[in-house]
Amino acid sequence: MTTPGATWARTHLFGAQDLIEATTVDEVVAALQTAGPVRALGTRHSFNDLADTSGTLVSVTGIPMDAVLDETRREVTVGGGTRYGVLARWLEDRGWALHNLGSLPHISIAGAIATGTHGSGHGNGNLATAVRALELVDATGALVRVGQDDPDFAAIVVGLGAVGIVTRVTLAIEPSYRMRQDVYAGLTWDTFLADTDAVTGSAYSVSVFTTWDGDIVGDVWRKSRLDADPERADPDLPAEWFGARWQDATRELVGSTENLTTQLGTPGAWADRLTHFRLDSVPSNGDEIQSEYFIARADARPALEAVRALSSRVTPHLMVTELRTIAADQLWLSGAYERDALAIHFTWLNHPDAVRELLPEIERVLAPFDPRPHWGKWHSMDRSLIERTVPRLADARAVFERRDPEGRFANAHLRALGVR
């Protein structure tokens, strides 16, 4: 028996009885044919007990990437446990790219997709919107393919591991492109709230960092494509939007600057600019707790004002908040389902009691804007709240129950949310 261990940031200690570290798809099939309750385990970047089970965890990160490139269809098929940063470099070496990446390149493809993880950009869907097909081992132990023509596709892609263990993923790709990153300081809350879209839509991918304290929002990171939109690659933007553009790397951003991808306007490949952190470095801080809520982008101003009113309570327990935008999609459990979204992300200090106390307050002030939680991060929303803000929850649950009638992939977390 292998000890399951904990999540990456040690915010949850797994209670599963066993861990199977599969190195082949056949080993996943064999596990499903013998184990009772079972859940997939990726790179452990969730912060709650979403991936846990009373039975057996099956890790797919040891299965080889075995990437297959189809240039005609503009697709790549790859092992689900592959880290995004590994695939990104493999694609870039062959002249291809993904449309978006999350802030960490260390996360597994299948795990990020299943939880609706995202990057940023008004025109960019979350990572799951690139999925064209999934191969998974289902509750019967059979290896099945779920493509875009499957009527259950919209439920299963952001599926929270509720119907099977994803072993391979087919993703849409596009020709490689180059980017630059520029960082600005001095954006005021008055300017930002007057036209949030002007800031968040000013480049291909934009992140706004804040601690909610004072009149200055914080820093704005603009990731500009150098191929498709030369005007938006121009760093000379209105001064009232951003203030000064950084000319050196002496100021600390999110933790140490040493683990960040290259900034200061230096051109580089998409694979080396779209993420915030480098694959060969420690991801983020590590000793942290994360929470995140998705609201309609159209509600950005009142929602941000509501959270800002809690700043005196939030700031003492916060490392940083990151604000990003995600294009609307048709995936039922996505945070951006049928609405362009603003993601309000909190990276907390390791103050678990204080964070647990704050989350209901944050959710209370966001309630008028129908917030949806990031499934893999801390929140306190119960089934009644989830049902109100996730319009296709019941439809997704019906698919999961039909495909897994014995509840092998269900767990206490999913049942509490009404997902199973």
Summary of the structure (lengths in Angstrom):
residues: 420
radius of gyration: 20.5
end to end distance: 27.9
largest distance: 62.8
contacts: 1498
relative contact order: 0.14
helix: 28%
strand: 26%
